[in-house]
Amino acid sequence: MSGAPDAESARRGAKFTWSTRDDKVLVECVLELRALLRDPVRSYPRTKFWKAISDHMVLNHELHRNSRQCRDRFNLLFSRAVARAPTHRDTDLDDLLETCKARFYFGNGRSLEVKDSSLSHSPSRQHSLSTLLDPPDVQTELKYVRDTLDELRAEVARIKIDLQRLYEIVEAR
């Protein structure tokens, strides 16, 4: 029975701790990709949001965390930030969390929601285009769309090459 804990820990993988740097990267990614939470067309936007956060952390920061780890850690950091004043242990992280407090809230079931501060609830009030669009959100969304398009173009190019190879094999027979 003494070998069971070692086998179990090997099966699950080694535990890791989140460093302050990891926390900063996570919060920066959440702020950068927050426009994904606003997409009304997507099904399960939060699931896809946390998957995008996880992928972004791997690709851009070489931090390997799954979507659930990202969600749980951010929810812990955010709920602590909402419940009390900044810790002053790391002012950069505290500043990022203060920005999060201004842009997010926990909705039903403690799901992360984006505050819609750019729109008034008064239908009679006229809005200019600059008040309706948050430029950082638009830029983030455009970058995401461009990156997705580049990935799709690369995939189409790979498919064309594979198709050409298949045609050559069929013609050779």
Secondary structure as GFF3:
##gff-version 3
##sequence-region A 1 173
A	DSSP	alpha_helix	4	12	.	.	.	ID=ss1
A	DSSP	alpha_helix	20	32	.	.	.	ID=ss2
A	DSSP	three_ten_helix	34	38	.	.	.	ID=ss3
A	DSSP	alpha_helix	45	61	.	.	.	ID=ss4
A	DSSP	alpha_helix	67	83	.	.	.	ID=ss5
A	DSSP	alpha_helix	91	103	.	.	.	ID=ss6
A	DSSP	beta_strand	104	106	.	.	.	ID=ss7
A	DSSP	three_ten_helix	108	110	.	.	.	ID=ss8
A	DSSP	beta_strand	112	114	.	.	.	ID=ss9
A	DSSP	alpha_helix	129	132	.	.	.	ID=ss10
A	DSSP	alpha_helix	135	172	.	.	.	ID=ss11
###
